[in-house]
Amino acid sequence: MMTDTGIPHDSVLVTGAGGFIGSHVVEALLAADVRVTGLDNFCDFYAPDRKQANLRRAAAHPACTIITGDIRDAVMLRTVMKEARPSAVIHLAAMAGVRPSIERPALYAAVNVEGTAALLQACGEAACGAFLFASSSSVYGDSTKTPFAEDDPLASPVSPYAATKLAGELLCRSWHHLHDMPITCLRFFTVYGPRQRPDLAISRFMQCARTGQPARMFGDGTSSRDYTFVDDIVAGVLAALRIDDGFHLYNLGSDRPTALATLIDAVRRATGRTLEIEQAPAQPGDVRSTWADLSHSEAALGYRPRTSLEEGLRRQWEWMINGGN
């Protein structure tokens, strides 16, 4: 069934629904008149009540059902697929973060790889019509070739997190080959905005600006990231839902890399606060730069990021100082 907004699915399962990106995707689907089943295990990687708060508006919507469960639980997944009968799955659930993955590689492999395999199997058994997998710019490793294009060779992930995301892509590719399920992998580039995880750089810098505490900057400030506002990412996810065949890979970024020192200055301007910086050594697993080549995603999805860094930072700051709801 085609909704009025052109999305060819009337029922979608979103894993990781309570997270930063997941909660925005859920709300966007509901606004597009899509029935949503949100699945999240509400783990304690950061405060579970923050994820519950992310879903407060969505959970009150009559077309939304929120389920607490772990993607590694095959029996639960089969039950969810049978009861919700989604025609598409947006798989956002994962253990996130480069640095924590170095400390807990087995957990990251279990959730991000085994969990993805379990979900693919459940989707196959339920004859699900489409599968979207949230991958990451980290799969490109510490590449010196910029911007990063989807057909670049990928052989050197530099963290367990990156390795699990690349493994997830390979599982998706093999599953499509074996079962012909339409699968799209979306490589997200450093997403920010309201509800961003508290451990991420922009959130940390803004919190320090708010409290007057010094903020830690890893490295000399010359590393750069392709910071992408969450609304632009969500627009790309919804555009990818319109794909109804094949296996595809797309970058979703901003095509505007920003040096860390420049970002810090932008945070100062957005907050209007003094931000004291303490320099620390660069961290293992961090790459020097990320930069999305968007030519493929623009041509195929019509994807065009619209939010400037300045506007996005202002909106994240307003969300934070207004109570983070």
Backbone torsions as a table, in degrees:
resi	resn	phi	psi	omega
1	MET	NA	134.0	178.7
2	MET	-94.5	124.7	176.2
3	THR	-75.7	171.4	179.8
4	ASP	-64.2	-21.1	-179.6
5	THR	-91.3	4.8	176.8
6	GLY	88.4	5.1	176.6
7	ILE	-82.8	122.4	-173.6
8	PRO	-83.9	35.3	179.7
9	HIS	-142.6	134.0	176.7
10	ASP	-101.4	-6.2	179.3
11	SER	-145.7	124.1	-175.7
12	VAL	-131.7	135.5	171.3
13	LEU	-95.2	128.0	176.8
14	VAL	-115.5	115.8	173.6
15	THR	-88.3	151.6	-174.1
16	GLY	68.8	32.2	-171.7
17	ALA	-64.6	-28.2	-177.7
18	GLY	-84.2	-5.6	-177.2
19	GLY	-77.3	-179.2	-179.1
20	PHE	-54.9	-61.4	-178.4
21	ILE	-74.0	-41.3	-175.6
22	GLY	-58.2	-42.4	-178.1
23	SER	-66.7	-34.7	176.1
24	HIS	-68.4	-39.7	178.0
25	VAL	-63.2	-44.1	179.3
26	VAL	-57.8	-47.6	-179.1
27	GLU	-63.8	-38.4	179.4
28	ALA	-66.6	-38.5	177.6
29	LEU	-65.5	-43.2	178.5
30	LEU	-62.2	-39.3	177.6
31	ALA	-65.0	-24.0	178.6
32	ALA	-92.9	14.1	177.1
33	ASP	65.3	34.6	175.0
34	VAL	-102.7	135.3	174.5
35	ARG	-75.7	131.9	-171.9
36	VAL	-123.0	133.3	165.4
37	THR	-110.2	118.4	-179.8
38	GLY	-102.4	129.2	-179.0
39	LEU	-118.2	130.0	179.0
40	ASP	-155.5	144.4	176.8
41	ASN	-94.0	-3.2	177.2
42	PHE	48.8	50.0	-178.4
43	CYS	-71.1	170.9	-174.5
44	ASP	-96.1	25.1	174.4
45	PHE	-56.5	-40.6	160.4
46	TYR	-139.1	175.0	-167.1
47	ALA	-53.2	119.7	179.2
48	PRO	-57.8	-30.7	-178.8
49	ASP	-67.9	-22.5	174.4
50	ARG	-68.0	-39.5	178.6
51	LYS	-69.2	-37.7	175.7
52	GLN	-61.6	-40.9	178.9
53	ALA	-65.4	-35.9	177.9
54	ASN	-57.3	-32.2	-174.3
55	LEU	-99.5	5.7	-172.5
56	ARG	-58.7	-47.6	-179.4
57	ARG	-67.6	-44.7	-177.7
58	ALA	-63.4	-41.0	-176.5
59	ALA	-63.6	-23.7	179.0
60	ALA	-83.6	-6.6	-177.9
61	HIS	-78.6	135.9	-177.7
62	PRO	-65.2	-19.4	-179.6
63	ALA	-96.3	12.9	-176.8
64	CYS	-121.8	132.9	174.1
65	THR	-122.8	127.3	179.0
66	ILE	-107.6	129.3	-178.9
67	ILE	-122.2	134.3	174.6
68	THR	-92.6	120.4	-179.2
69	GLY	-173.4	162.4	-176.3
70	ASP	-106.1	132.9	-177.1
71	ILE	-66.5	-10.0	175.9
72	ARG	-83.6	-6.6	-177.3
73	ASP	-90.3	95.9	-174.2
74	ALA	-64.1	-37.8	-179.9
75	VAL	-64.6	-44.8	178.5
76	MET	-61.5	-43.1	-179.5
77	LEU	-60.7	-42.9	178.8
78	ARG	-61.8	-39.9	178.8
79	THR	-64.9	-44.6	179.6
80	VAL	-61.5	-45.7	-179.0
81	MET	-63.7	-37.8	-179.4
82	LYS	-68.5	-40.4	-175.6
83	GLU	-81.9	-40.7	-177.0
84	ALA	-81.8	-31.1	-179.5
85	ARG	50.0	53.0	179.8
86	PRO	-72.4	145.3	173.9
87	SER	-90.3	-8.5	176.0
88	ALA	-149.2	152.1	176.8
89	VAL	-124.9	130.8	172.2
90	ILE	-109.0	109.1	-171.2
91	HIS	-98.2	98.3	-179.8
92	LEU	-108.4	-13.7	-176.7
93	ALA	-64.7	133.5	178.7
94	ALA	-171.9	156.4	161.8
95	MET	-78.1	122.9	-172.5
96	ALA	-108.2	160.9	173.5
97	GLY	102.9	129.7	-179.5
98	VAL	-70.4	-52.6	-173.1
99	ARG	-65.8	-45.0	177.1
100	PRO	-62.5	-28.4	-179.6
101	SER	-66.8	-26.0	178.2
102	ILE	-69.7	-32.4	-179.3
103	GLU	-82.1	-27.9	-174.6
104	ARG	-134.6	60.4	-174.9
105	PRO	-63.7	-34.4	-178.6
106	ALA	-66.3	-40.5	177.6
107	LEU	-62.9	-43.1	-179.7
108	TYR	-63.7	-40.2	178.1
109	ALA	-66.2	-40.4	-178.4
110	ALA	-64.5	-47.7	-176.8
111	VAL	-74.4	-50.5	-169.8
112	ASN	-78.5	-29.8	-178.9
113	VAL	-100.4	-58.0	-179.1
114	GLU	-63.7	-38.5	178.5
115	GLY	-64.1	-40.7	177.5
116	THR	-64.9	-41.4	178.5
117	ALA	-62.8	-41.7	178.9
118	ALA	-63.7	-39.6	-179.7
119	LEU	-69.4	-40.8	176.3
120	LEU	-59.8	-42.3	179.4
121	GLN	-64.1	-43.2	178.6
122	ALA	-62.7	-38.5	177.9
123	CYS	-66.4	-39.9	178.7
124	GLY	-64.1	-42.9	179.7
125	GLU	-64.5	-30.8	-178.9
126	ALA	-92.2	3.2	-179.1
127	ALA	54.4	45.9	179.3
128	CYS	-65.4	144.0	-172.2
129	GLY	-81.6	-22.6	-178.1
130	ALA	-161.2	151.2	-176.8
131	PHE	-137.5	123.2	175.0
132	LEU	-110.5	128.8	-178.4
133	PHE	-113.8	125.8	178.0
134	ALA	-82.1	104.9	175.5
135	SER	-99.0	-160.7	-169.8
136	SER	-150.4	151.1	173.7
137	SER	-62.8	-16.8	-179.8
138	SER	-63.4	-18.3	-179.6
139	VAL	-65.6	-19.8	-179.9
140	TYR	-76.6	-10.2	-179.7
141	GLY	66.9	-158.8	-178.2
142	ASP	-91.9	58.6	-174.5
143	SER	-70.8	141.2	174.7
144	THR	-96.0	-7.1	177.8
145	LYS	-88.7	117.1	-179.3
146	THR	-129.4	153.3	-7.7
147	PRO	-71.6	166.2	-177.9
148	PHE	-80.2	126.7	179.1
149	ALA	-112.7	153.0	-174.2
150	GLU	-61.2	-24.9	-179.7
151	ASP	-95.4	10.5	174.4
152	ASP	-64.4	145.2	176.0
153	PRO	-66.3	139.2	-178.1
154	LEU	-122.5	101.5	-177.8
155	ALA	-135.6	-3.7	-171.2
156	SER	-136.8	62.8	172.1
157	PRO	-63.2	143.5	-172.9
158	VAL	-111.3	13.8	174.4
159	SER	-151.7	156.1	174.6
160	PRO	-57.8	-37.6	177.6
161	TYR	-57.9	-49.2	179.6
162	ALA	-60.4	-40.7	179.8
163	ALA	-63.5	-37.7	179.9
164	THR	-70.3	-34.0	178.1
165	LYS	-69.9	-38.5	175.6
166	LEU	-66.0	-40.2	176.9
167	ALA	-62.1	-39.0	177.4
168	GLY	-61.4	-41.9	176.4
169	GLU	-61.2	-42.3	-179.8
170	LEU	-66.3	-38.5	174.6
171	LEU	-60.2	-43.8	179.4
172	CYS	-62.4	-43.3	-180.0
173	ARG	-62.4	-44.7	-179.0
174	SER	-67.7	-37.0	179.7
175	TRP	-65.2	-41.5	176.8
176	HIS	-62.2	-42.4	-179.7
177	HIS	-59.9	-40.9	-175.5
178	LEU	-80.8	-32.7	-169.6
179	HIS	-123.7	-4.0	176.4
180	ASP	62.4	21.5	174.7
181	MET	-71.4	133.1	175.2
182	PRO	-63.7	121.7	-177.6
183	ILE	-133.7	134.4	176.6
184	THR	-127.0	126.9	175.7
185	CYS	-102.8	128.6	-177.2
186	LEU	-114.3	119.0	-178.8
187	ARG	-92.6	104.8	-178.4
188	PHE	-80.9	140.1	177.4
189	PHE	-111.9	113.2	172.3
190	THR	27.5	81.3	-174.9
191	VAL	-84.5	140.1	177.6
192	TYR	-141.5	170.2	179.8
193	GLY	135.1	-176.0	178.0
194	PRO	-53.3	138.2	-178.3
195	ARG	79.4	7.1	178.5
196	GLN	-55.6	144.0	179.0
197	ARG	-54.9	142.1	-176.1
198	PRO	-68.6	-17.2	-178.5
199	ASP	-85.1	-9.3	-175.9
200	LEU	-83.3	157.4	-166.4
201	ALA	-56.8	-50.4	-175.8
202	ILE	-63.3	-41.7	176.3
203	SER	-60.1	-44.6	-179.5
204	ARG	-64.0	-44.8	-179.6
205	PHE	-62.6	-43.1	-179.3
206	MET	-67.0	-38.7	178.1
207	GLN	-63.9	-39.9	177.9
208	CYS	-67.7	-39.0	176.2
209	ALA	-61.9	-36.5	-178.6
210	ARG	-69.9	-39.4	-174.6
211	THR	-94.5	-13.9	-177.4
212	GLY	83.4	6.6	178.0
213	GLN	-82.0	152.0	176.5
214	PRO	-68.8	147.8	179.3
215	ALA	-107.6	144.2	179.7
216	ARG	-91.2	129.4	175.3
217	MET	-111.5	120.0	-179.6
218	PHE	-85.8	125.6	-178.1
219	GLY	88.2	-169.6	-173.4
220	ASP	-94.6	6.5	177.2
221	GLY	91.9	-1.2	-178.2
222	THR	-92.2	-13.3	175.6
223	SER	-62.7	151.8	-175.8
224	SER	-135.0	153.8	179.4
225	ARG	-136.4	151.3	176.3
226	ASP	-91.1	82.8	-175.6
227	TYR	-71.8	128.8	-172.3
228	THR	-128.3	124.9	-177.6
229	PHE	-70.7	143.5	-171.7
230	VAL	-60.6	-35.0	179.5
231	ASP	-62.3	-34.8	178.2
232	ASP	-69.7	-39.2	176.2
233	ILE	-61.6	-45.4	-179.1
234	VAL	-62.0	-40.4	177.7
235	ALA	-60.6	-38.7	177.0
236	GLY	-67.3	-38.7	178.0
237	VAL	-62.5	-46.8	-179.2
238	LEU	-65.8	-35.7	176.5
239	ALA	-63.7	-37.7	-179.2
240	ALA	-69.2	-22.0	177.2
241	LEU	-64.7	-18.0	-177.9
242	ARG	-81.9	-7.6	178.0
243	ILE	-76.0	128.9	-175.1
244	ASP	-120.9	12.7	175.7
245	ASP	-160.2	164.6	171.7
246	GLY	78.5	-177.5	174.5
247	PHE	-117.3	131.5	-174.2
248	HIS	-139.0	151.7	174.2
249	LEU	-127.9	131.6	178.6
250	TYR	-139.3	139.2	168.6
251	ASN	-79.5	138.1	168.5
252	LEU	-124.8	103.4	-178.6
253	GLY	-144.0	-159.8	179.5
254	SER	-112.4	-15.5	-174.3
255	ASP	60.4	28.9	178.8
256	ARG	-138.5	76.9	-179.8
257	PRO	-63.7	142.6	-177.0
258	THR	-130.3	129.4	177.3
259	ALA	-66.2	149.7	-176.9
260	LEU	-59.8	-42.6	178.8
261	ALA	-63.0	-36.9	177.0
262	THR	-66.9	-39.7	177.0
263	LEU	-59.9	-44.7	-178.9
264	ILE	-60.2	-42.9	176.3
265	ASP	-61.9	-38.6	179.0
266	ALA	-66.5	-36.8	176.1
267	VAL	-64.6	-41.1	177.0
268	ARG	-58.3	-43.6	-179.2
269	ARG	-67.8	-41.3	-177.3
270	ALA	-66.3	-36.2	-177.1
271	THR	-90.0	-23.1	-174.3
272	GLY	67.7	22.0	-176.6
273	ARG	-118.4	158.1	171.7
274	THR	-75.7	137.4	178.8
275	LEU	-130.5	106.1	179.0
276	GLU	-81.9	136.5	-175.7
277	ILE	-115.1	133.7	170.2
278	GLU	-111.1	122.7	-178.0
279	GLN	-82.5	138.4	178.5
280	ALA	-131.3	160.6	-179.9
281	PRO	-62.1	151.6	173.5
282	ALA	-58.4	146.6	-174.1
283	GLN	-95.5	144.1	174.7
284	PRO	-57.5	140.5	178.3
285	GLY	91.5	-16.3	178.1
286	ASP	-79.1	142.5	176.9
287	VAL	-98.4	163.4	-177.3
288	ARG	-75.6	-34.0	-177.2
289	SER	-158.6	156.5	167.9
290	THR	-134.9	148.1	-177.4
291	TRP	-162.6	118.2	-174.8
292	ALA	-88.6	126.0	165.5
293	ASP	-81.9	117.0	-174.3
294	LEU	-103.1	8.4	-175.6
295	SER	-61.5	-38.9	-178.6
296	HIS	-71.0	-46.4	-178.2
297	SER	-69.9	-31.4	176.6
298	GLU	-68.6	-43.5	-178.6
299	ALA	-66.6	-41.1	-173.8
300	ALA	-88.2	-35.9	-174.0
301	LEU	-108.6	-10.9	-171.2
302	GLY	69.4	25.1	-175.4
303	TYR	-77.5	122.5	177.2
304	ARG	-142.4	106.0	179.0
305	PRO	-62.2	139.2	-172.7
306	ARG	-119.1	-8.7	-172.5
307	THR	-101.6	120.5	177.2
308	SER	-71.0	159.1	178.0
309	LEU	-59.4	-42.2	-178.2
310	GLU	-61.6	-45.9	179.4
311	GLU	-66.2	-42.7	-179.4
312	GLY	-64.1	-42.0	177.9
313	LEU	-64.4	-40.2	178.1
314	ARG	-60.2	-42.9	-178.8
315	ARG	-68.8	-36.6	177.5
316	GLN	-67.4	-40.3	179.5
317	TRP	-65.0	-43.6	178.5
318	GLU	-60.7	-41.0	177.0
319	TRP	-60.8	-43.7	-177.2
320	MET	-65.3	-47.6	-174.6
321	ILE	-76.9	-14.3	176.8
322	ASN	-93.9	15.3	173.1
323	GLY	104.0	-1.8	175.9
324	GLY	65.1	38.1	179.7
325	ASN	-119.5	NA	NA
